[in-house]
Amino acid sequence: MTAELVERYLAVWNETDPTTRAKAVAELWTEEATYTDPLAQVSGHAGIAAVIEGARGMFPGLVFSPGEVYDAHHGVARFTWHLGPAGEEPVVVGFDVVELAGDGRIARVLGFLDRVPAA
């Protein structure tokens, strides 16, 4: 997984148009891909798109951006990401581990939330 793929991954999370987002999910993830984080466990394009839609709804106007950590080997990558107002201190900080399929698309994401807003 390259840093460019991380940028594409975060761009999908930033996409506000559901139709454009669904197309981007299909291009970036395999049909059987899974996504698991503390708030969701889904599989397939529709499930992944629904999780992203939920995040967009919970945090309208905020943007995902790459964090400081990126490391990859053997088709597996780990990276941090931030969610917050553009150019400002992030509200949420997360850490994802991504496994790629043989075709270079994402097969599995394991997400962790390192910092979340107080309820």
Secondary structure, 3 states (H helix, E strand, C coil): CCHHHHHHHHHHHHCCCHHHHHHHHHHHEEEEEEEEECCEEEEHHHHHHHHHHHHHHHCCCCEEEEEEEEEEECCEEEEEEEEECCCCCCCEEEEEEEEECCCCCEEEEEEEEEECCCC
